[in-house]
Amino acid sequence: MIPVCVAAITFVAWLPALRNGFVSWDDERNFVANPHYRGLGPTQLAWMWTTFHMGHYVPLSWMSLGLDYVVWGMTPLGYHLTSILLHAANAVLVYYLARRLLRASRVTVGDDRLLAAAAGFAAVVFAVHPLRVESVVWVTERRDVLSLFFCLASLLSYLRALDGEGRRLHYWSALALFACALLSKATSMSLPAVLAILCVYPLRRLGGATGWRTAAARRVYHELAPFALLSMGAMVLSVIALRPAAQLTAGGKLAVSAYGLAFYLWKTVLPFGLSPLYQMPVQVRPLAPVFLASYVAVAALTALAWLVRRRWPGAAAAWVAFVVITLPMLGVVQNGPQITADRYTYHSAPVVAVLLAGLLLHLGHDWRRATAACASLLIAGLAMLTWRQTYVWRDSESLWARVFAVDSSSSYAQSAWATLEYQHDQVADGVAHSRTAIALDPTLAEAHNNLGVGLARMDSLAPAVEAYRRALALRPSYSEAEGNWGVVLVRQGDMTGAKQHYARALALDPGNADAHVNMGNALVREGRIADAIDQYRAALDVRPDDADAHHNWGVALAREGRFIEAIEQFRLTLALDPAREDSREFLARASALAR
């Protein structure tokens, strides 16, 4: 009954997320403009199992998203529903894990109802804590919920193998599930270390009376060796996938890592002021006050864990496990603009939940009613915060508005907000935000590209070209900047130069739909209608709802006198964009000429 209640509470707490859409924070590149994952056919599966798209090797996560596409198409609700159901399943697995570990810790006095209640409390706290929002409602982070599902299932299978019955089956199942976790997201690589920690406490299979070099201890090492080998393989593959660029200095890595640990613990206790982006400072000064405070906090907690390791071994084991699980997400290998991220707590969250359950179990023996009341209030408060936090991810506007509310000096937020301003035809405001972003971080290529877009729309063509040139100097592989530069050259009358930039844009990213459309337009001007139609078709393969591609395809067909085919393209354009008057006019002309 308790697992059903855990799943139900989890689902209800996350209902607002079903109304969320895709956001302009990696969802665009992963789903909206990415045709490769759409389906589970041989072509899609081949891509999923060979791609390092955006620095990750996550074929099983792509397969789950491909299944979503088969069922839901590009409707965001279906993707969010799948993530919520996976999160609810994870909460149920946390319940069984907490129950197993609390029993092994021998802190109970034979009260199974209290044990079950404590385990249920752990599961619900894990499920409704607002730090989970980013992992659950951001479609890009499907890999978090899926990898933790396999990780928890692997851990439970390993624990069942220790019970004796079906030992071989459960052991090899645990290993296979761990491989699935790694193929969903490589941050699961810390599982072998977690298993070793559990073998010390609460399982007591290492250290203590068992020792570290005995025959029994060696059997444990042999058990864990295959897990460790899989973990090392995932580690190597992750570095290859990430292709990490410039990294922090050793002092910077230490500072960011200490800050991350302190930040995650602080936000776990007081989950307020959460943001989709906590941007890395342009310069990391390891002796800055915030980093010095982090060193002190981490050192103090580590010393405390060492001092209480005999009296409260569960607390010491929990701290070590928390650090070990969080380690792959700290600043050892920097990837992305963030110094910390809420999603980086997802895999370590069960550790905190089980520790809280142990505390509740201990207090519940003597103050059952008071403990139950406090636990209920805590769950209600966390659920309310989570409900509110899901609205941050409702759409791109709400997301970047939240980043601004927490950190107005974020150059990424300034640049992203400029894009939103351009979409609403607030060009002057967008240019101002782009300039602010560049002032905050002159090395941000996106900001220079966005500035070029705004300047071009204000007919400042030469300055726009300079902005694109700067963006490409900072990031030579920037396909969008190449394509935008080509658009400006068309307006300057340089068709040959424009085509060269479109070609470079497509060489860098064959999925650049805008570059395909613009190349098609250039080919139409040269009278190469068949080649132009190939470009429009390629654009629609990437972005099936591209009204411009359909409209321009219709124009190209009309120029060849193929009015019946042109009519179909104009109708498709208007189905996607009913307010498009030029398509309506072309449709009327083509219809008249087709009679």
Disulfide bonds with the S-S distance in Angstrom:
none
